[in-house]
Amino acid sequence: MVDKVAKKKNKSGLGDSILGFDKDSWKSALNDDSSEKKRLTPSEKIKMIEASFEDILGRKPDNRELNYYKYSSLSEEDVRNELVNSKEHKKLIKNGQEYKEVKASLDNTKTRIKVLESQIKDQEESFKELNKLIKEKNKHIEELREQLKSPFERRCSERDDNKSEKLVQKEAGNEVSKFERFVEKILSLFN
């Protein structure tokens, strides 16, 4: 049949060719099995198998797998198809899909940890400030207790004997109002 088509083409002036092939190359193309499967050398086949495993499964084949594919009559395409359809590859795909969810959850957790660490740091600073204020408050309370125990002795030794008792009590009242402002400041920190 090829000869008939070629002869018809010859009459039309296209020479001995059909679609760019001459008669002999056309026949060899129809009968040639070399285009389907190219025979690889053993070292080329090992490289092909290792490359296929690396590309599809992300790892090197173990000895059993390497020997299985090395001595089989499977082409590179067949090997790749088997690997793509394997349970291991399907599991890798599933794990890859789950990875996105796990990564998002991890990112959210890291963000939450940073927020909590920041809150803890702020609370530690607040506790330090409150501790300082409590120490200062206790110091003022102690001073006021000392003033109440001997308001005349201490004030009289510091001031002239001509000052009246009312003036000393007024100064003690000023100290009490300072203390009250201080206590209000502390209470406002807790509110």
VENHUTA-V324575 format. One record per run of one state. SS is the DSSP state (~ for helix, > for strand, _ for the rest). FROM is the first residue (numbers start at 1). LEN is the number of residues. Records with the same first field share a line. If there is no record, write none. Layout:
SS=FROM-LEN  FROM-LEN
This chain:
_=1-1  13-4  19-2  32-10  58-5  71-5  85-2  150-1  159-6  191-1
~=2-11  23-9  42-16  63-8  76-9  87-63  151-8  165-26
>=17-2  21-2
